[in-house]
Amino acid sequence: MGVFDRVEKKLEDAVSGAFARAFKGDVQPVEITARLQRELDHEAKLLDRERKLVPNEFRITLSTHDYDRLTPYSKTLNAEIAPQLRDYATDHGYLFNGPIAIDYALSAALPTGKFTVTSAAVAGVQTEDATPSEIRQAKLVVEVNGVRHPLTPPGLTIGRGTDADLRINDPGVSRVHARIVVNGTGGAQQIWIEDLGSTNGIVVDGQRVRKANLTTGSRIEIGSTRVAIASPVSDV
């Protein structure tokens, strides 16, 4: 029995055969698994000779017919797909920089039996807890993958290691990669970023730099992760 057959068998057993009946003639779990594996192949980005970074977050868009039948079983399906993707990544030297997440969307324009996949490599982020009040009171915040942290003196360090204030689980990020310095208060406040001798460097607003001033709207690239500087009340 092949790997896809085992996935189908496990899914069928988990839902007492209802899953297989619901999908007869429609989108099949084996098709989704195979398509996500192809997505890894297509989107793999070379980190070094032996490692490639691949997406870890996926959105599967389905027709109304398939969406209505798939979503009741999505947790069961995802619980079987994720280990298959991890095994496939290990066999091919692929790295995820965060947990695997799969969600489902509806498109009335899609015909039954057809689906599309979009993906992104989204790094897990950890930072010291900041209250909503502390974020609102800050002049600016640093925002990465939905996590916001207030920029207050003296600033913070960014890296992959536990010593960094803002930890990004991205293999392209050094253990202590960069520092954002916050100097002064109020209107006289100055903010800049400086490279701390990282392997892959930093890019600010499209330019590779060792040091650069930061303002509202500044965009920073560290490894494969994008970081934004924003007002605490703005949408990034």
C-alpha positions as CSV (number, residue, x, y, z in Angstrom):
1,M,0.0,0.0,0.0
2,G,1.5,3.4,-1.1
3,V,1.8,6.4,1.1
4,F,-1.2,8.1,-0.4
5,D,-3.3,5.0,0.0
6,R,-2.4,4.9,3.7
7,V,-3.5,8.5,4.1
8,E,-6.8,7.7,2.5
9,K,-7.2,4.6,4.6
10,K,-6.5,6.4,7.9
11,L,-8.9,9.2,7.0
12,E,-11.6,6.7,6.1
13,D,-11.1,4.9,9.4
14,A,-11.1,8.1,11.4
15,V,-14.5,9.2,10.2
16,S,-16.1,5.7,9.7
17,G,-16.1,5.9,6.0
18,A,-18.2,9.1,5.7
19,F,-15.2,11.0,4.5
20,A,-14.6,8.7,1.5
21,R,-18.3,8.7,0.6
22,A,-18.5,12.5,0.8
23,F,-15.6,12.9,-1.6
24,K,-16.5,10.3,-4.2
25,G,-16.1,11.9,-7.6
26,D,-14.9,15.2,-6.0
27,V,-11.6,16.6,-4.7
28,Q,-9.7,13.7,-3.1
29,P,-7.4,13.9,-0.1
30,V,-4.6,12.2,-2.2
31,E,-4.9,15.1,-4.7
32,I,-4.5,17.7,-2.0
33,T,-1.5,16.0,-0.5
34,A,0.2,15.6,-3.8
35,R,-0.5,19.2,-4.8
36,L,1.0,20.5,-1.5
37,Q,4.1,18.4,-2.1
38,R,4.5,19.9,-5.6
39,E,4.1,23.3,-3.9
40,L,7.1,22.6,-1.7
41,D,9.1,21.6,-4.8
42,H,8.1,24.7,-6.8
43,E,8.6,27.2,-4.0
44,A,11.8,25.8,-2.4
45,K,14.5,28.5,-2.0
46,L,18.1,27.6,-1.6
47,L,19.7,28.4,1.7
48,D,23.0,26.5,1.2
49,R,24.2,23.4,-0.6
50,E,22.1,21.1,1.5
51,R,19.1,23.1,2.7
52,K,16.1,24.7,1.0
53,L,13.5,26.8,2.7
54,V,9.9,25.9,1.8
55,P,6.4,27.3,2.6
56,N,4.8,26.3,5.9
57,E,1.4,28.0,5.5
58,F,-1.0,27.0,2.8
59,R,-4.5,28.1,1.6
60,I,-6.5,25.7,-0.4
61,T,-9.3,27.3,-2.4
62,L,-12.2,25.1,-3.4
63,S,-15.5,25.2,-5.3
64,T,-18.7,25.6,-3.3
65,H,-19.5,21.9,-3.7
66,D,-16.1,20.7,-2.5
67,Y,-15.8,23.3,0.2
68,D,-19.1,22.3,1.8
69,R,-18.0,18.6,1.8
70,L,-14.3,19.2,2.9
71,T,-14.6,21.6,5.8
72,P,-16.4,19.3,8.2
73,Y,-13.3,17.0,7.9
74,S,-10.6,19.6,7.7
75,K,-9.0,18.9,11.1
76,T,-8.8,15.2,10.4
77,L,-7.4,15.8,6.9
78,N,-4.8,18.3,8.2
79,A,-3.7,15.9,10.9
80,E,-2.8,13.4,8.2
81,I,-1.4,15.8,5.6
82,A,1.0,17.6,8.0
83,P,3.1,14.5,8.9
84,Q,3.3,13.6,5.2
85,L,4.6,17.0,4.4
86,R,7.2,16.9,7.2
87,D,8.4,13.5,6.0
88,Y,8.6,14.7,2.4
89,A,10.5,17.8,3.5
90,T,13.0,15.7,5.4
91,D,13.6,13.4,2.4
92,H,14.3,16.3,0.1
93,G,16.4,18.5,2.5
94,Y,13.6,21.1,2.9
95,L,13.3,23.3,6.0
96,F,10.1,24.8,7.4
97,N,10.7,28.0,9.4
98,G,7.5,27.7,11.4
99,P,4.6,25.2,12.1
100,I,2.6,23.9,9.2
101,A,-0.8,25.5,8.8
102,I,-3.4,24.6,6.2
103,D,-6.7,26.5,5.8
104,Y,-9.5,26.4,3.3
105,A,-11.3,29.1,1.3
106,L,-14.3,29.2,-1.0
107,S,-14.4,30.4,-4.6
108,A,-17.7,30.2,-6.4
109,A,-15.8,30.6,-9.7
110,L,-14.1,27.2,-9.3
111,P,-15.8,24.2,-10.8
112,T,-16.3,21.0,-8.8
113,G,-13.2,18.9,-8.6
114,K,-10.8,21.8,-9.1
115,F,-8.8,23.7,-6.4
116,T,-5.9,26.1,-6.2
117,V,-3.1,26.4,-3.6
118,T,-1.3,29.5,-2.4
119,S,1.5,29.3,0.1
120,A,4.0,31.3,2.2
121,A,7.1,30.7,4.3
122,V,6.1,32.3,7.6
123,A,8.5,32.3,10.5
124,G,7.4,31.7,14.0
125,V,8.0,34.8,16.2
126,Q,8.6,35.1,19.9
127,T,9.0,38.3,21.9
128,E,8.6,39.7,25.4
129,D,5.0,40.2,26.2
130,A,3.7,43.7,25.7
131,T,0.3,44.9,26.9
132,P,-2.1,46.5,24.4
133,S,-1.6,49.8,26.4
134,E,2.2,49.7,26.0
135,I,1.8,49.1,22.2
136,R,-0.7,52.0,21.9
137,Q,1.5,54.4,23.8
138,A,4.6,53.7,21.7
139,K,5.5,56.1,18.9
140,L,6.3,53.2,16.6
141,V,6.1,49.4,16.7
142,V,8.0,46.7,14.9
143,E,5.7,44.2,13.2
144,V,6.6,40.7,12.0
145,N,4.2,38.0,10.9
146,G,1.3,39.5,12.9
147,V,3.3,40.1,16.1
148,R,3.8,43.7,17.2
149,H,6.3,45.0,19.7
150,P,6.6,48.6,20.9
151,L,9.9,50.4,20.0
152,T,11.0,52.1,23.2
153,P,14.5,53.0,24.4
154,P,17.1,51.5,24.3
155,G,15.6,49.3,21.5
156,L,15.8,45.5,20.9
157,T,17.9,42.8,19.3
158,I,16.5,40.5,16.5
159,G,17.8,37.0,15.9
160,R,17.1,33.3,15.9
161,G,18.7,32.5,19.2
162,T,17.3,32.7,22.7
163,D,19.4,35.8,23.5
164,A,17.5,37.9,21.0
165,D,14.7,40.1,22.3
166,L,12.7,39.4,19.1
167,R,13.2,35.8,18.1
168,I,12.5,34.8,14.5
169,N,12.5,31.1,13.7
170,D,14.0,31.6,10.2
171,P,17.1,29.5,9.2
172,G,18.3,32.5,7.2
173,V,18.4,34.6,10.4
174,S,21.6,34.5,12.6
175,R,21.4,33.8,16.3
176,V,21.8,37.5,17.0
177,H,21.3,39.2,13.6
178,A,20.6,42.9,14.1
179,R,19.8,45.6,16.6
180,I,17.1,48.3,16.4
181,V,18.3,51.2,18.5
182,V,15.8,53.7,19.9
183,N,17.3,56.9,21.2
184,G,15.5,59.8,22.8
185,T,11.8,60.3,23.4
186,G,8.9,62.2,21.8
187,G,9.5,64.2,18.7
188,A,13.3,64.0,19.2
189,Q,13.3,60.2,19.0
190,Q,15.7,58.6,16.6
191,I,15.4,55.0,15.5
192,W,17.9,53.0,13.4
193,I,18.9,49.4,12.7
194,E,22.4,48.0,12.5
195,D,23.7,44.7,11.4
196,L,25.5,42.7,14.2
197,G,27.8,40.7,11.9
198,S,25.0,38.4,10.5
199,T,25.7,35.9,7.8
200,N,23.0,37.1,5.4
201,G,22.8,40.8,6.2
202,I,19.8,43.1,6.3
203,V,17.9,44.9,3.5
204,V,16.0,48.1,4.3
205,D,13.6,49.5,1.7
206,G,15.2,47.4,-1.0
207,Q,18.8,48.4,-0.2
208,R,21.3,46.1,1.5
209,V,22.8,48.1,4.3
210,R,25.0,47.8,7.5
211,K,23.1,50.6,9.2
212,A,20.0,52.6,8.3
213,N,17.6,55.1,9.9
214,L,14.0,53.8,10.3
215,T,10.7,55.7,10.1
216,T,7.0,54.8,9.8
217,G,6.6,52.5,6.7
218,S,10.2,51.3,6.7
219,R,10.5,47.7,5.4
220,I,13.2,45.4,6.6
221,E,14.2,42.0,5.2
222,I,16.0,39.6,7.5
223,G,16.6,36.2,6.1
224,S,13.3,35.3,4.3
225,T,11.3,37.3,6.8
226,R,9.9,40.8,6.3
227,V,9.7,43.2,9.2
228,A,7.8,46.5,9.1
229,I,8.0,49.7,11.2
230,A,4.6,51.1,11.8
231,S,2.4,53.4,13.8
232,P,0.7,51.4,16.6
233,V,-2.7,52.4,15.2
234,S,-2.0,51.7,11.5
235,D,-2.7,48.6,9.5
236,V,0.5,47.0,8.2
